[in-house]
Amino acid sequence: MADLGQAAIRIGVVLENADRSPDQPVFRGLQLCAEAANSTTGVAGRDVELVFRRAEGAHAGLPENCVTAWAELAADPGVIGIIGPGISDNCLPLIAPVEAGRVPTLQWSGADEARGEWYFQFPWGSLTDESDYLVELLRTLGHRRVGVLHAGVVGARYLAAFSEGATTAGIDIVATRSAPVSRDDVVAEVTDIHDAAPDAVVFLGMGEPTLAFGRAINELRWDVPRFANIAMLGAALDKESLSVNEGIIWTDQYDGDKPLVRDIRAGYEKRYRRRAPQAGQLGVGYDMMTLLVAGLRRAPHLTRAGLKAGLEKVRNLPCATGGPRAIMGYGPWDRSAIKGADMFIYRTIRDGAPIAYPVQRR
């Protein structure tokens, strides 16, 4: 057991909008891992403690508010490292403050640019890698004419990477339509894509259009192969969305058959007396805290600079996020945590239930 007589090692956590809560699975994943560490030796005999700060970020149109929340945590000399934000639009404005403040910060968005000497990434989703996975699957399945609905700034960034990959793979994008992240009716946009006669349709982005995409296709009675990025995991968690999204295939990072995932789910259910979610959020939180605890234990001294040096020594840790072969770690010039051929896997909905898609990337 850690020595409760010593001051705890404090890790800040940015809650980036009004909907974020310490009770949500990703943050309970952080807490589960911290509690597991504290139940043994902690870090150098000291407990690890989470300190939360809330901000109204990009979903309220104010991503700079996350800079303020981060700065409040960074101003506390007892906070050795910070986790968050996790939405790309909130992470990008923090690049300069993190580097200037020299506080090891672990963001969990899909934006590759949100990295630096002090800015580490845990890529839950990827604006670039997911497009490669989707293009490869479309090519493998023989689709050559696709239509794309993209939502928000994130969707536009996904589309840029997807377009480059599609060109290389000989896939023609015959129609693209955009929608704001707050729009929950995209029938008009999907109708335009339908009229271009693609042999498959793809959703890229996040927000309300994610689930509206399937509803629109269902309303048009359009029998067309459908694909999406990781935001579509919401369909797996929303009972009303399962039927209208039957057959859709998306990139995901949740494999419920992994032994580590099963162990984390069991720990969650024992700790919180409720069923663990069948999605990646819990594992993402657990993985991020695993990285930080490993970095603290490898740190030459328990300071911010020491944590940075410790994180650079973390290698080949088991990873709940991603497919069976995924591992995680960092290096002196490496700031993206997840490694391996199946950083992403494909999932689908079959007979009203979310399952692994039978074809996976080699």
C-alpha positions in Angstrom: 0.0 0.0 0.0 1.1 3.5 -0.7 2.1 5.6 2.3 -0.9 8.0 3.0 1.3 10.1 5.2 3.1 11.5 2.2 1.7 14.1 -0.2 -0.1 12.5 -3.2 1.3 12.9 -6.7 -1.3 15.0 -8.4 -2.4 14.5 -12.1 -4.7 17.1 -13.6 -7.6 16.2 -15.9 -9.3 18.7 -18.2 -13.0 18.1 -18.6 -13.6 19.9 -21.8 -17.4 20.6 -21.9 -20.5 20.6 -19.8 -21.3 17.0 -20.7 -17.9 15.7 -19.3 -18.1 14.2 -15.9 -15.6 12.3 -13.6 -18.3 9.6 -13.5 -18.0 8.9 -17.3 -16.3 5.6 -18.3 -13.1 7.2 -19.7 -12.5 9.1 -16.4 -13.5 6.1 -14.3 -10.9 4.2 -16.3 -8.3 6.7 -15.1 -9.5 6.3 -11.5 -9.5 2.5 -11.7 -5.9 2.4 -12.8 -4.8 5.0 -10.2 -6.6 3.0 -7.5 -4.9 -0.2 -8.7 -1.5 1.5 -8.4 -2.3 3.0 -5.0 -3.3 -0.4 -3.7 0.2 -1.7 -4.1 3.2 0.7 -3.8 1.8 3.8 -5.5 4.7 5.7 -6.9 7.7 5.8 -4.6 5.3 5.1 -1.8 3.0 8.0 -2.6 -0.6 7.8 -3.9 -1.6 9.2 -7.3 -4.5 11.6 -7.1 -6.7 13.0 -9.9 -7.5 16.8 -10.0 -10.3 17.8 -12.3 -11.0 21.2 -14.0 -14.0 21.8 -16.2 -14.1 24.0 -19.4 -16.8 24.9 -21.9 -14.7 24.0 -25.0 -15.3 23.4 -28.7 -18.9 22.1 -28.3 -19.8 25.5 -27.0 -17.7 27.2 -29.7 -15.0 28.2 -27.2 -12.0 25.8 -27.5 -9.8 28.5 -25.9 -11.5 27.8 -22.6 -9.6 24.6 -22.4 -6.4 26.6 -22.4 -7.7 28.4 -19.3 -8.6 25.1 -17.6 -5.2 23.7 -18.5 -3.4 26.8 -17.2 -5.3 26.6 -13.9 -4.0 23.0 -13.4 -0.5 24.0 -14.6 -0.4 26.8 -12.0 -0.6 24.3 -9.2 3.0 23.2 -8.5 1.7 19.9 -7.1 0.3 18.9 -10.4 3.1 16.9 -12.1 1.2 16.1 -15.4 -2.1 16.7 -17.1 -4.5 14.5 -19.1 -6.7 16.1 -21.7 -8.4 17.5 -23.6 -9.7 14.8 -26.0 -11.4 16.7 -28.8 -9.1 17.8 -31.6 -10.5 21.3 -31.8 -9.7 21.7 -28.1 -6.3 20.2 -28.3 -4.8 22.3 -31.1 -4.9 25.6 -29.2 -2.9 24.1 -26.4 0.2 23.3 -28.5 2.0 26.6 -27.7 0.8 26.8 -24.0 2.0 23.2 -23.3 5.4 23.8 -24.8 5.8 27.1 -23.1 4.5 25.8 -19.7 6.7 22.6 -19.8 4.1 20.5 -18.2 3.8 16.9 -19.6 0.4 16.7 -21.1 -1.3 13.7 -22.5 -4.1 14.5 -25.0 -6.4 11.8 -26.4 -7.6 13.2 -29.7 -7.1 12.1 -33.3 -5.1 15.2 -34.3 -1.5 14.3 -35.1 -0.4 17.9 -35.0 -1.2 18.2 -31.2 2.2 16.8 -30.2 5.4 18.3 -29.0 8.3 18.0 -26.7 6.0 18.2 -23.7 2.7 17.2 -25.5 2.1 13.5 -25.7 -0.8 11.8 -27.7 -3.0 8.9 -26.9 -4.7 8.5 -30.3 -8.3 7.5 -29.5 -9.3 7.8 -33.2 -7.0 9.3 -35.8 -7.8 11.8 -38.5 -5.2 10.3 -40.7 -4.8 6.6 -39.8 -8.5 5.8 -39.9 -8.8 7.0 -43.5 -6.1 4.6 -44.5 -8.0 1.7 -42.9 -11.3 2.8 -44.5 -9.7 3.2 -48.0 -8.0 -0.2 -47.7 -11.3 -1.9 -46.8 -13.2 -0.2 -49.5 -10.6 -1.3 -52.1 -10.6 -4.9 -50.7 -14.4 -5.1 -51.0 -14.3 -3.8 -54.6 -15.9 -0.4 -54.1 -14.7 2.2 -56.6 -17.3 4.9 -56.5 -18.0 6.4 -53.1 -20.0 9.3 -51.7 -19.0 11.0 -48.4 -20.9 12.9 -45.8 -18.6 14.8 -43.5 -19.4 16.8 -40.3 -17.7 19.7 -38.8 -14.0 20.7 -38.8 -13.0 17.2 -37.8 -14.9 15.7 -40.7 -13.2 18.1 -43.1 -9.9 17.0 -41.8 -10.8 13.3 -42.1 -12.0 14.0 -45.7 -8.7 15.5 -46.7 -6.8 12.4 -45.6 -9.4 10.1 -47.1 -9.3 11.9 -50.4 -5.6 11.4 -50.7 -5.8 7.7 -49.9 -8.7 7.2 -52.3 -6.9 8.8 -55.2 -3.9 6.5 -54.6 -6.2 3.4 -54.4 -8.1 4.3 -57.5 -11.3 5.1 -55.7 -13.5 7.9 -57.2 -15.3 10.2 -54.7 -18.4 11.0 -56.8 -20.1 13.2 -54.2 -19.3 15.0 -50.9 -21.7 16.9 -48.7 -21.0 18.6 -45.4 -23.2 19.1 -42.3 -22.7 21.1 -39.0 -21.9 19.0 -36.0 -25.2 20.1 -34.4 -27.5 19.0 -37.3 -29.6 15.9 -36.5 -31.3 15.7 -39.9 -29.2 15.1 -43.0 -31.8 13.7 -45.4 -31.1 16.5 -47.9 -27.4 15.9 -47.9 -27.7 12.1 -48.1 -30.3 12.5 -51.0 -27.7 14.5 -53.0 -25.1 11.8 -52.4 -27.7 9.1 -53.4 -28.4 10.9 -56.7 -24.7 10.6 -57.6 -25.1 6.8 -57.7 -22.1 5.7 -55.6 -21.6 2.0 -54.9 -20.8 2.8 -51.2 -21.2 5.8 -48.8 -18.9 6.9 -46.0 -19.5 9.1 -42.9 -16.5 11.1 -41.6 -16.7 13.3 -38.6 -18.5 13.5 -35.3 -21.5 15.1 -33.6 -25.3 14.8 -34.4 -24.8 13.8 -38.1 -23.1 10.6 -37.0 -26.3 8.8 -36.1 -28.5 11.0 -38.4 -26.5 9.5 -41.3 -28.0 6.0 -40.8 -31.5 7.4 -40.1 -31.4 9.3 -43.4 -30.3 6.3 -45.4 -33.0 4.2 -43.8 -35.6 6.9 -44.5 -34.6 6.9 -48.2 -34.9 3.1 -48.2 -31.5 3.1 -49.8 -29.7 -0.3 -49.8 -26.1 0.7 -50.0 -22.9 -0.4 -48.3 -22.0 2.0 -45.5 -18.8 2.9 -43.7 -17.7 5.3 -41.0 -14.9 6.5 -38.7 -14.8 5.7 -35.0 -17.5 8.2 -34.1 -20.0 5.5 -35.2 -19.3 3.6 -32.0 -22.3 5.7 -30.8 -24.5 3.4 -32.9 -23.3 0.4 -30.9 -24.3 2.1 -27.6 -27.7 3.5 -28.8 -30.4 0.8 -29.0 -32.5 2.9 -31.3 -29.6 3.2 -33.8 -28.8 -0.4 -34.0 -31.6 -1.4 -36.5 -31.2 1.6 -38.8 -27.4 1.1 -38.9 -27.6 -2.7 -39.7 -24.6 -3.7 -41.7 -22.5 -0.5 -41.3 -18.8 -1.0 -40.9 -16.6 1.4 -39.0 -13.1 1.8 -37.6 -13.0 1.2 -33.9 -10.5 0.5 -31.1 -12.6 -1.8 -28.9 -12.0 -5.5 -28.8 -14.1 -7.0 -26.0 -12.4 -10.4 -26.4 -9.0 -9.1 -25.3 -8.0 -10.5 -21.8 -6.9 -7.0 -20.6 -10.3 -5.5 -21.6 -12.1 -8.3 -19.8 -10.1 -7.7 -16.7 -10.7 -3.9 -16.8 -14.5 -4.5 -17.3 -14.5 -6.9 -14.4 -12.8 -4.4 -12.2 -15.2 -1.7 -13.2 -18.2 -3.8 -12.4 -16.8 -4.8 -9.0 -15.9 -1.2 -8.2 -19.0 0.6 -9.5 -21.7 -2.1 -9.2 -22.9 -1.6 -12.7 -22.4 -3.2 -16.1 -19.3 -2.0 -18.0 -20.0 -0.3 -21.4 -19.3 -2.3 -24.5 -17.1 0.4 -26.0 -13.6 1.7 -25.8 -13.9 4.7 -23.4 -13.1 2.7 -20.2 -10.0 1.1 -21.7 -8.8 4.5 -23.1 -8.9 6.0 -19.6 -7.2 2.9 -18.1 -4.5 3.0 -20.8 -3.7 6.7 -20.3 -3.2 6.3 -16.6 -1.2 3.2 -17.1 1.2 5.2 -19.3 1.4 8.0 -16.7 2.0 5.6 -13.8 4.7 3.8 -15.8 6.3 7.2 -16.6 6.2 8.3 -13.0 7.8 5.0 -11.9 10.6 5.4 -14.5 11.1 9.1 -13.8 14.6 10.0 -12.5 12.9 12.4 -10.1 9.3 13.2 -9.3 9.1 16.5 -11.2 7.5 17.6 -14.4 10.8 17.2 -16.2 11.2 13.8 -14.6 7.8 12.6 -15.7 8.7 13.7 -19.3 11.9 11.7 -19.1 10.1 8.8 -17.6 7.4 8.7 -20.3 10.1 8.6 -22.9 11.3 5.3 -21.3 7.9 3.6 -21.5 7.9 0.8 -24.0 5.8 -2.2 -25.1 3.1 -2.0 -22.5 -0.1 -4.1 -23.0 -2.8 -1.9 -24.4 -6.6 -2.3 -23.9 -7.2 0.1 -26.8 -7.0 -1.4 -30.3 -6.8 -4.9 -31.6 -5.1 -8.0 -30.2 -1.6 -7.0 -31.3 -1.7 -3.3 -30.1 0.9 -2.2 -27.6 1.8 1.3 -26.3 4.7 3.4 -25.3 6.8 6.5 -26.2 10.4 7.5 -27.0 12.6 10.6 -27.1 11.1 11.7 -30.4 8.0 9.6 -30.3 4.8 11.1 -28.9 2.1 8.8 -30.3 1.3 6.0 -27.8 -0.3 3.1 -29.7 1.8 0.8 -31.9 1.0 -2.2 -34.0 -0.7 -3.4 -37.1 -4.1 -3.3 -35.6 -4.2 0.1 -33.9 -7.7 0.0 -35.4 -10.1 -2.8 -36.1 -13.3 -2.9 -38.0 -16.7 -3.4 -36.4 -20.2 -3.8 -37.7 -23.8 -4.3 -36.7 -25.2 -7.7 -37.5 -28.7 -8.8 -36.5 -29.0 -5.8 -34.3 -25.8 -6.4 -32.3 -22.4 -4.8 -32.6 -19.6 -7.3 -33.5 -16.1 -7.5 -34.9 -16.2 -7.4 -38.7 -14.9 -10.8 -40.0 -12.3 -9.1 -42.3 -9.5 -7.4 -40.5 -6.4 -5.6 -41.7 -3.3 -7.8 -42.1 
